[in-house]
Every structure is written in structure tokens, then in C-alpha cells.
């Protein structure tokens, strides 16, 4: 127990030292967010007993602080256990989500982003890409190593590829990356071909792959593609290289098939393994109602019986997105600039890692209508953090009185803030002899 507390205290001290300016107010803000379940504005966090400053310091902290993302990522990686067995790998997941800011015309670099909500499929705001470590085989824990805004000059794929490259520079372990179907294309394959990381990606059921071209005939240019493999046309399939049947207690009988040496049309130099997961008992309750198509790219492929279950761990990132939006109040503040939004977003992984390190030492506090848990979820740990934070203290310094501000000078003119248009991305088309974006 004492070792775990010392580990958490050291983590808090190390991360406190890389927050840059206004680190004392920023760290008080972190503790206030961890212990505040309901808030209606950023200023509400100043009402917490752990926030020792006035309400205006909450906004000044996000204006002045400069979290060093590279040093924070390095500190997060130090908490990942080192496996002695080289056959074991670190499981990671990549995804992106939107931070809606529909009624903020003065916020720069807003764009149109897909939203899975039932109402509006497209929302206006910012988008963030996340690369997270999945520490457990079950549960909802996802620990982000990088959580950064996707600018209007970037795409989710280019941002995710850059994040993976940055993590692999520091992490010298075998990595298995789990990705959704949006990354299941040649663009992702081409941008990550030089990164030493295995990828398990879901692809769409109407995707078309290509086999090996075969031997060179000696005439003309060598072929790049072989036979066509259309996922939604079974007549184009050939015999799989491996087939297994699994009896799952929840989903019933599962059939898994694997095909080797396939590729996307625009990335013929990278071979992939194609996996089809089907339920043979569709009447039984549970997920996986439709066939699941996966591709594996890399050197160290897990066993076929476990491969599809490994992919299901990707959904821990979705749980983390829900957690930071509902419990850590990620989308609550209406901040003025993209830089403030990024600094606020940098605190989300930092708070999540603190909850993870406190998971085994916190004394659970559950509400009367809640049942006690053995393996605490992030929400339950956050619900029980107040007593632990009071016990271990904080590395932040106490506030120093500075007197009253002089305020706005009499007669000084106030300028209206600039209103920025929403950035529209699209294909470039020729119109009246000039190239314009639609």
C-alpha cells in the first residue's frame, strides 16, 4: 500500500513539474475536476475545497499553462510494465472524436466533424485524435499516451500515424495497434509502413482486396495485383489458409477464417492477413450480429482463437471518450482559443493516469443505490478520490496574495473579437478555369 501511494505521489510531482507556467493553479484545477461530479461552467470548479484560489484563476490557468506533451508522454510510458517475454505485446488503440462548438463563431479553426449521435450526424467544432494503452483484457480502462487536436491542415489518419511514430520512438516494446474501419485503407498502410508496430484493423464489408500477382511472365511490366477478393461477393473468395471454430459462452459458436498475402490496391507492397469472424448461432443474444472483417499487418500475429477478442478491446477508447465528456467535463468549458482548448485537453490523460494509479489504494465510496465493485471503473475511482487526495497532499504551492487588479482602464476602447468561418474540407474541382474547393 505504501509503495502504491509513493508511486502516485511521485507521478503527481513529476507531472506537476512539466506543466509550465501557472502550474500551481493548473494542478489545483486538476484536483478540483477529479472531485467534482456536477459542474455547469469552468468557474464551478473553484467551489471545490481543493481549489485554493478564486474563480478567475481557473481561466487564467488555461491561459498561461504550457503542458509539455513530449515529457508527459515519456512519463506515461514509464508506467507501462516491461515484459520479459518477447512474445507479449503492448495493446494500444487509436481513434478520434469531436468536441462540438456549434455556437462559437469567434473560435478559430472549427470544422465539420462526424458525430455518432442519432440526431445530427455532422457537428461543428474541433476534432481530437487519441492513442491509448489498453492495460487489461477486460474492463473499461484506457490510458491515453497522446490526445491532441486535429487541425484543419491534418486528417485523422495523418495525425494518428504521427502520434504512433512519436510513441514508438520512446517505447521499445512490441506493440499491437487496434483501429476502426476509418483507418482500414491504403492511406494508413502507406503512412505507417516504416513504423515497427503490428496493426489489427477492421475493414468495411464492401471493401475489395487483391491477391499476389504470381510469377513474372517475362513480357511487359510486372503485374502488381493478382485475383480480386471482394468481401461482399463470396464467389470471388478462395480457400482460406486456416479455419477454426470456437465455443464462446456469450456469443455461442464462432467460426474464424484466415486468408494470407492480400493487399489494398494502392499499397501493393504491403501484405496483409484477412480474418473473417462469423457467428454460427445468430439467435443467441450478444454483440457481433454481423460478420466481422479484420486485417492484420505485421510480423507477430497472435493466435487466431484470440485475435478477434483482442480487437474487441478497442472499444475501451470509446468508454474513455464517454468518461471524459460526462465525468471529467471535457466539453464543458467554452474556451476562447484553440490553444486554451488544447491545454484543457492535455489535462484529460493526466487525470486518467492519476485515477489508474489510485485504483488499488483508494477507499471505495459508492452511492446508496450503487453496488460495490471489486475491479473499480474510472468513474468509481473518481467518485472516491477526495479522501485520498486530502491524505497524500499536493505538490502545488499555496496561493500568494497579489492585491486587486487595476481592471480595465477608463476610456480604453474595446475591440470586437474576430469571427472565423467554419473550415470546409473537400476535393478540389476545376470551375471556370480556376481550382476551387467544394
Secondary structure, DSSP 8 states (H G I E B T S, - for coil): -HHHHHHHHHHHHHHHTTS-TTHHHHHHHHHHHHH-S--SSGGGGGGSTT--S-THHHHHHHHH----HHHHHHHHHHTS---SSTT--EEEEEEEEEEE-TT-TTSTT-EEEE--SSS-SEEEEEEEEEEEE---SSSS--EEEEEEEE-TT--HHHHHHHHHHHHHHH--S-EEEEE-GGG-SHHHHHHTTTS--EEEEE--TT-EEE----S--SSSS--S--SEEETT-GGG----SEEEEEEETTTEEEEEEEEEEEB-TT-TTS-EEEEEEEES-TTSSSS--S-EEEEEESS----HHHHHHHHHGGGHHHHHHHHHHHTS-TTT---SSHHHHHHHHHHHHHHHHHHHHTTTTS-----TTS---SS--HHHHHHTHHHHHHHH--SS-----------S-TT-----------B----EEEETTEEEE-
